[in-house]
């Protein structure tokens, strides 16, 4: 059985996936780490004291759900292109009314997007 892509998910499935993702403390930590300033994977891993692979996997999930994005690129001293990530959302509200979740995502206005 093949894995469904985000495009194939119904609106409820997307809402459910976002709620499930944000219920994970690691996911929230990574998202909050890039809310006020863009950071690369190494900075996030060091700040949160989690592995690089966990940060990469978490950022991939956040990008798939459109909750985080690459804000810009920098060139390392070794000449490597480094992605700096930022949160696309500044505030999340989840309301349960008659067992149906309503998800409200508010944009992150702390940074402007400027990919070099």
Secondary structure, DSSP 8 states (H G I E B T S, - for coil): -----GGGS-HHHHHHHHHHHHTSHHHHHHHHHTTSS-B-HHHHHHHHT--HHHHHHHHHHHHHTTSEEEEEEEE-TTS-EEEEEEESEEEEEEEEETTEEEEEEEE--SS-----
